[in-house]
Amino acid sequence: MPMIRLTVPTGSLTEQGRTTVQRDLAAVLLRWEGAPDKAFFRAQAWSYLIELPEGAQTTAEDDAPRFLVDVTVPHGALSERRKAGLVRDVTTTVLEAAGLSHDHALTVWVLVHEQPEGTWGAGGSVIRYADLVTLAQKDTSDA
């Protein structure tokens, strides 16, 4: 199942953004994966917020905050179109959480990591992408 990790300098998110950004990012990821909007799937979308201490992030140019989003999904879960939409919406979500305009879009970098088949496990078993698709289809048909 998907995981999303946002790394930011401490103090770079608004108070409201810090409160909501993790769930907002998880929802964006699930939407672009095409997962059913069901409690089971929402519970599997793990979202982390890592706040770096002051001075831990800089560039060769300045100390303005930069935002790194690592997204891990099973290989095959995202087509090129879905990756593009995910990157666009994640960028917008992070900028909103930081109170920044889209003029700062280049301060948000999104890295999509596709976990190779057979290398993702949960509950003591290897999880295959086809199993997730079947589960999602079954969950959708039961709705």
GROMACS elastic network, one bead per residue, 0.5 to 0.9 nm:
[ bonds ]
;  ai    aj funct       b0    kb
    1    41     6  0.80519   500
    1    44     6  0.58037   500
    1    45     6  0.62411   500
    1    46     6  0.82366   500
    1    72     6  0.83273   500
    1    73     6  0.64162   500
    1    74     6  0.69114   500
    1   120     6  0.84299   500
    1   127     6  0.86769   500
    1   129     6  0.88141   500
    1   132     6  0.79121   500
    2    26     6  0.82909   500
    2    29     6  0.74052   500
    2    30     6  0.76072   500
    2    33     6  0.85498   500
    2    44     6  0.70099   500
    2    45     6  0.51265   500
    2    46     6  0.66702   500
    2    47     6  0.87224   500
    2    71     6  0.73052   500
    2    72     6  0.56462   500
    2    74     6  0.72603   500
    3    26     6  0.77040   500
    3    29     6  0.83768   500
    3    44     6  0.81865   500
    3    45     6  0.56091   500
    3    47     6  0.58292   500
    3    48     6  0.80082   500
    3    70     6  0.80873   500
    3    71     6  0.58188   500
    3    72     6  0.51501   500
    3    73     6  0.67487   500
    4    22     6  0.83455   500
    4    25     6  0.72751   500
    4    26     6  0.67739   500
    4    29     6  0.78004   500
    4    45     6  0.77058   500
    4    46     6  0.63621   500
    4    48     6  0.63179   500
    4    49     6  0.87517   500
    4    69     6  0.68923   500
    4    70     6  0.56677   500
    4    72     6  0.63603   500
    4    73     6  0.88172   500
    5    22     6  0.84578   500
    5    25     6  0.89871   500
    5    46     6  0.83419   500
    5    47     6  0.57528   500
    5    49     6  0.59954   500
    5    50     6  0.72722   500
    5    68     6  0.80193   500
    5    69     6  0.55691   500
    5    70     6  0.50721   500
    5    71     6  0.64834   500
    5    72     6  0.86276   500
    6    21     6  0.89123   500
    6    22     6  0.80121   500
    6    25     6  0.88006   500
    6    47     6  0.79019   500
    6    48     6  0.61724   500
    6    49     6  0.50176   500
    6    50     6  0.60628   500
    6    51     6  0.83359   500
    6    67     6  0.70378   500
    6    68     6  0.57611   500
    6    70     6  0.65419   500
    6    71     6  0.87901   500
    6    94     6  0.85907   500
    7    48     6  0.83028   500
    7    49     6  0.60878   500
    7    51     6  0.58789   500
    7    52     6  0.70886   500
    7    66     6  0.86095   500
    7    67     6  0.59612   500
    7    68     6  0.51471   500
    7    69     6  0.63858   500
    7    70     6  0.82967   500
    8    11     6  0.83101   500
    8    12     6  0.66804   500
    8    13     6  0.79696   500
    8    49     6  0.77028   500
    8    50     6  0.63030   500
    8    51     6  0.50355   500
    8    52     6  0.59953   500
    8    57     6  0.83812   500
    8    65     6  0.72671   500
    8    66     6  0.66656   500
    8    67     6  0.51425   500
    8    68     6  0.67627   500
    8    69     6  0.88908   500
    9    12     6  0.56876   500
    9    13     6  0.84300   500
    9    50     6  0.83521   500
    9    51     6  0.53974   500
    9    53     6  0.64268   500
    9    54     6  0.66595   500
    9    55     6  0.81234   500
    9    56     6  0.73561   500
    9    57     6  0.65671   500
    9    65     6  0.61628   500
    9    66     6  0.73541   500
    9    67     6  0.77288   500
   10    13     6  0.77060   500
   10    50     6  0.87190   500
   10    51     6  0.50229   500
   10    52     6  0.54732   500
   10    53     6  0.57723   500
   10    54     6  0.62850   500
   11    14     6  0.74779   500
   11    15     6  0.87539   500
   11    51     6  0.82353   500
   11    54     6  0.85662   500
   12    18     6  0.89183   500
   12    51     6  0.88760   500
   12    65     6  0.64509   500
   12    66     6  0.86824   500
   12    67     6  0.89354   500
   12    97     6  0.88079   500
   12    98     6  0.59452   500
   12    99     6  0.88108   500
   13    16     6  0.79869   500
   13    17     6  0.56693   500
   13    18     6  0.55633   500
   13    21     6  0.89278   500
   13    94     6  0.84153   500
   13    95     6  0.87165   500
   13    96     6  0.87375   500
   13    97     6  0.56163   500
   13    99     6  0.70808   500
   14    18     6  0.59803   500
   14    19     6  0.85368   500
   14    96     6  0.86946   500
   14    97     6  0.60144   500
   14    98     6  0.52590   500
   14    99     6  0.62241   500
   15    18     6  0.52861   500
   15    19     6  0.64748   500
   15    97     6  0.84021   500
   15    98     6  0.88014   500
   16    19     6  0.51377   500
   16    20     6  0.64171   500
   16    21     6  0.83802   500
   16    97     6  0.71261   500
   17    20     6  0.52931   500
   17    21     6  0.54200   500
   17    22     6  0.88696   500
   17    93     6  0.89733   500
   17    94     6  0.81757   500
   17    96     6  0.70876   500
   17    98     6  0.62535   500
   17    99     6  0.77739   500
   18    21     6  0.57477   500
   18    22     6  0.78612   500
   18    49     6  0.86191   500
   18    97     6  0.65966   500
   18    98     6  0.81333   500
   19    22     6  0.76742   500
   19    23     6  0.87719   500
   19    97     6  0.87931   500
   20    23     6  0.58401   500
   20    24     6  0.61017   500
   20    25     6  0.86648   500
   20    97     6  0.76975   500
   21    25     6  0.59469   500
   21    26     6  0.85180   500
   21    49     6  0.84016   500
   21    93     6  0.71642   500
   21    94     6  0.70605   500
   21    96     6  0.87951   500
   21    97     6  0.60912   500
   22    25     6  0.52440   500
   22    26     6  0.62304   500
   22    27     6  0.86530   500
   22    46     6  0.86819   500
   22    47     6  0.54819   500
   22    48     6  0.65921   500
   22    49     6  0.67149   500
   23    26     6  0.50338   500
   23    27     6  0.61029   500
   23    28     6  0.86128   500
   23    46     6  0.89061   500
   23    47     6  0.70519   500
   24    27     6  0.51703   500
   24    28     6  0.62939   500
   24    29     6  0.87394   500
   24    90     6  0.88241   500
   24    93     6  0.71234   500
   25    28     6  0.50641   500
   25    29     6  0.62163   500
   25    30     6  0.86912   500
   25    47     6  0.73210   500
   25    89     6  0.86038   500
   25    90     6  0.63740   500
   25    93     6  0.68610   500
   25    94     6  0.81162   500
   26    29     6  0.51129   500
   26    30     6  0.62167   500
   26    31     6  0.85957   500
   26    42     6  0.77008   500
   26    45     6  0.58469   500
   26    46     6  0.69014   500
   26    47     6  0.59925   500
   27    30     6  0.51856   500
   27    31     6  0.60960   500
   27    32     6  0.86965   500
   27    37     6  0.87407   500
   27    42     6  0.76018   500
   27    45     6  0.81274   500
   28    31     6  0.51723   500
   28    32     6  0.63230   500
   28    33     6  0.86253   500
   28    86     6  0.69060   500
   28    89     6  0.68107   500
   28    90     6  0.68316   500
   28    93     6  0.85031   500
   29    32     6  0.53301   500
   29    33     6  0.61500   500
   29    34     6  0.86435   500
   29    35     6  0.89204   500
   29    45     6  0.79749   500
   29    71     6  0.82583   500
   29    86     6  0.65468   500
   29    89     6  0.88820   500
   29    90     6  0.80185   500
   30    33     6  0.50063   500
   30    34     6  0.61721   500
   30    35     6  0.53951   500
   30    36     6  0.78724   500
   30    37     6  0.78884   500
   30    41     6  0.79016   500
   30    42     6  0.75486   500
   30    45     6  0.71853   500
   31    34     6  0.51490   500
   31    35     6  0.62306   500
   31    36     6  0.80115   500
   31    37     6  0.79879   500
   31    86     6  0.85676   500
   32    35     6  0.77793   500
   32    78     6  0.74347   500
   32    82     6  0.56595   500
   32    83     6  0.76155   500
   32    85     6  0.70263   500
   32    86     6  0.58939   500
   33    73     6  0.85949   500
   33    77     6  0.60549   500
   33    78     6  0.60421   500
   33    79     6  0.89239   500
   33    82     6  0.72423   500
   33    83     6  0.89010   500
   33    86     6  0.86415   500
   34    37     6  0.88589   500
   34    77     6  0.85310   500
   34    78     6  0.87979   500
   34   136     6  0.87557   500
   35    38     6  0.82433   500
   35    41     6  0.68279   500
   35    42     6  0.87581   500
   35   133     6  0.85493   500
   35   136     6  0.63019   500
   35   137     6  0.89065   500
   35   140     6  0.89783   500
   36    39     6  0.88958   500
   36    40     6  0.89884   500
   36    41     6  0.68537   500
   36    42     6  0.86703   500
   36   136     6  0.62785   500
   36   137     6  0.82890   500
   36   139     6  0.72084   500
   36   140     6  0.62866   500
   37    40     6  0.85579   500
   37    41     6  0.69012   500
   37    42     6  0.69957   500
   37   140     6  0.89178   500
   38    41     6  0.55706   500
   38    42     6  0.62592   500
   38    43     6  0.86719   500
   38   139     6  0.80654   500
   38   140     6  0.88188   500
   39    42     6  0.50751   500
   39    43     6  0.60179   500
   39    44     6  0.87204   500
   40    43     6  0.52649   500
   40    44     6  0.66012   500
   41    44     6  0.51562   500
   41    45     6  0.66077   500
   41   136     6  0.83137   500
   42    45     6  0.53620   500
   42    46     6  0.82643   500
   43    46     6  0.72357   500
   52    55     6  0.81037   500
   52    56     6  0.59551   500
   52    57     6  0.72610   500
   53    56     6  0.56033   500
   53    57     6  0.82346   500
   54    57     6  0.76170   500
   55    58     6  0.70625   500
   55    63     6  0.80010   500
   57    63     6  0.71342   500
   57    64     6  0.86747   500
   57    65     6  0.73888   500
   57    66     6  0.75769   500
   58    61     6  0.79261   500
   58    62     6  0.63286   500
   58    64     6  0.71177   500
   58    65     6  0.74905   500
   58    66     6  0.79013   500
   59    62     6  0.54966   500
   59    63     6  0.62887   500
   59    64     6  0.80927   500
   59    66     6  0.87235   500
   60    63     6  0.85001   500
   61    64     6  0.89132   500
   62    65     6  0.88625   500
   63    66     6  0.85531   500
   64   107     6  0.85779   500
   65   107     6  0.72112   500
   66   106     6  0.84827   500
   66   108     6  0.61151   500
   66   109     6  0.79863   500
   67    94     6  0.77174   500
   67    95     6  0.89723   500
   67   107     6  0.59814   500
   67   109     6  0.62398   500
   67   110     6  0.84535   500
   68   107     6  0.83553   500
   68   108     6  0.59920   500
   68   109     6  0.50544   500
   68   110     6  0.61059   500
   68   111     6  0.77265   500
   69    90     6  0.80860   500
   69    91     6  0.87366   500
   69    94     6  0.88871   500
   69   108     6  0.74498   500
   69   109     6  0.61237   500
   69   111     6  0.61505   500
   69   112     6  0.83911   500
   70   109     6  0.85015   500
   70   110     6  0.59914   500
   70   112     6  0.61570   500
   70   113     6  0.72019   500
   71   110     6  0.73092   500
   71   111     6  0.60791   500
   71   113     6  0.58364   500
   71   114     6  0.82732   500
   72   111     6  0.84914   500
   72   112     6  0.60833   500
   72   114     6  0.58324   500
   72   115     6  0.66265   500
   73    76     6  0.82513   500
   73    77     6  0.64779   500
   73    78     6  0.78861   500
   73   112     6  0.76181   500
   73   113     6  0.63907   500
   73   114     6  0.51256   500
   73   115     6  0.58956   500
   74    77     6  0.56100   500
   74    78     6  0.83615   500
   74   113     6  0.83776   500
   74   114     6  0.54124   500
   74   116     6  0.65231   500
   74   117     6  0.68869   500
   74   119     6  0.88951   500
   74   120     6  0.75387   500
   74   128     6  0.81262   500
   74   129     6  0.62229   500
   75    78     6  0.75849   500
   75   113     6  0.83540   500
   75   115     6  0.51993   500
   75   116     6  0.52864   500
   75   117     6  0.62399   500
   75   129     6  0.74216   500
   76    79     6  0.69734   500
   76   114     6  0.76034   500
   76   115     6  0.89446   500
   76   116     6  0.87638   500
   76   117     6  0.87371   500
   76   129     6  0.75087   500
   77    82     6  0.88229   500
   77   114     6  0.81707   500
   77   129     6  0.74936   500
   77   133     6  0.89219   500
   78    81     6  0.77266   500
   78    82     6  0.53581   500
   78    83     6  0.57768   500
   78    86     6  0.89509   500
   78   114     6  0.86788   500
   79    82     6  0.50625   500
   79    83     6  0.61335   500
   79    84     6  0.86002   500
   80    83     6  0.50569   500
   80    84     6  0.62015   500
   80    85     6  0.86674   500
   81    84     6  0.51827   500
   81    85     6  0.62876   500
   81    86     6  0.85803   500
   82    85     6  0.50637   500
   82    86     6  0.59644   500
   82    87     6  0.85442   500
   83    87     6  0.60857   500
   83    88     6  0.85346   500
   83   112     6  0.78209   500
   84    87     6  0.52447   500
   84    88     6  0.62019   500
   84    89     6  0.86669   500
   85    88     6  0.51085   500
   85    89     6  0.60878   500
   85    90     6  0.84043   500
   86    89     6  0.52494   500
   86    90     6  0.58733   500
   86    91     6  0.83659   500
   87    90     6  0.51961   500
   87    91     6  0.60339   500
   87    92     6  0.86189   500
   87   109     6  0.84878   500
   87   110     6  0.61655   500
   87   111     6  0.85211   500
   87   112     6  0.85460   500
   88    91     6  0.52785   500
   88    92     6  0.63544   500
   88    93     6  0.87538   500
   89    92     6  0.50428   500
   89    93     6  0.60764   500
   89    94     6  0.86256   500
   90    93     6  0.50279   500
   90    94     6  0.61682   500
   90    95     6  0.85578   500
   90   108     6  0.86994   500
   90   110     6  0.76799   500
   91    94     6  0.52804   500
   91    95     6  0.61516   500
   91    96     6  0.85872   500
   91   102     6  0.85871   500
   91   105     6  0.66128   500
   91   106     6  0.88902   500
   91   107     6  0.89660   500
   91   108     6  0.59501   500
   91   109     6  0.76655   500
   91   110     6  0.75872   500
   92    95     6  0.51657   500
   92    96     6  0.61162   500
   92    97     6  0.85971   500
   92   101     6  0.87518   500
   92   102     6  0.72115   500
   92   105     6  0.77944   500
   92   108     6  0.89989   500
   93    96     6  0.51962   500
   93    97     6  0.62024   500
   93    98     6  0.87141   500
   94    97     6  0.50107   500
   94    98     6  0.62190   500
   94    99     6  0.85729   500
   94   100     6  0.85521   500
   94   108     6  0.73873   500
   95    98     6  0.50938   500
   95    99     6  0.60546   500
   95   101     6  0.64746   500
   95   102     6  0.68947   500
   95   104     6  0.74458   500
   95   105     6  0.72203   500
   95   107     6  0.87999   500
   95   108     6  0.77342   500
   96   100     6  0.59928   500
   96   101     6  0.74218   500
   96   102     6  0.87607   500
   97   100     6  0.77595   500
   98   101     6  0.89249   500
  100   103     6  0.77904   500
  100   104     6  0.65640   500
  100   105     6  0.86886   500
  101   104     6  0.59552   500
  101   105     6  0.77138   500
  102   105     6  0.51319   500
  102   106     6  0.86909   500
  103   106     6  0.78534   500
  104   107     6  0.56146   500
  104   108     6  0.76926   500
  105   108     6  0.56865   500
  105   109     6  0.84404   500
  106   109     6  0.69950   500
  115   118     6  0.84961   500
  115   119     6  0.66317   500
  115   120     6  0.68670   500
  116   119     6  0.57669   500
  116   120     6  0.76346   500
  117   120     6  0.70832   500
  117   127     6  0.82925   500
  117   128     6  0.62267   500
  117   129     6  0.69142   500
  118   121     6  0.78369   500
  118   126     6  0.62037   500
  118   127     6  0.68174   500
  118   128     6  0.61139   500
  118   129     6  0.85993   500
  119   126     6  0.69934   500
  119   127     6  0.79053   500
  119   128     6  0.84817   500
  120   125     6  0.85860   500
  120   126     6  0.57912   500
  120   127     6  0.56093   500
  120   128     6  0.73386   500
  121   124     6  0.66919   500
  121   125     6  0.53457   500
  121   127     6  0.50403   500
  121   128     6  0.83257   500
  122   125     6  0.55448   500
  122   126     6  0.64811   500
  122   127     6  0.66282   500
  123   126     6  0.83643   500
  127   130     6  0.86216   500
  127   131     6  0.68881   500
  127   132     6  0.76502   500
  128   131     6  0.52907   500
  128   132     6  0.67159   500
  128   133     6  0.89906   500
  129   132     6  0.51168   500
  129   133     6  0.63315   500
  129   134     6  0.87025   500
  130   133     6  0.50567   500
  130   134     6  0.61804   500
  130   135     6  0.85681   500
  131   134     6  0.51343   500
  131   135     6  0.61391   500
  131   136     6  0.86006   500
  132   135     6  0.50160   500
  132   136     6  0.60700   500
  132   137     6  0.85526   500
  133   136     6  0.50791   500
  133   137     6  0.61176   500
  133   138     6  0.85280   500
  134   137     6  0.51356   500
  134   138     6  0.60659   500
  134   139     6  0.84845   500
  135   138     6  0.51212   500
  135   139     6  0.60348   500
  135   140     6  0.85403   500
  136   139     6  0.50637   500
  136   140     6  0.61118   500
  136   141     6  0.86136   500
  137   140     6  0.50816   500
  137   141     6  0.61347   500
  137   142     6  0.86106   500
  138   141     6  0.51572   500
  138   142     6  0.61936   500
  138   143     6  0.88226   500
  139   142     6  0.52333   500
  139   143     6  0.65574   500
  140   143     6  0.53481   500
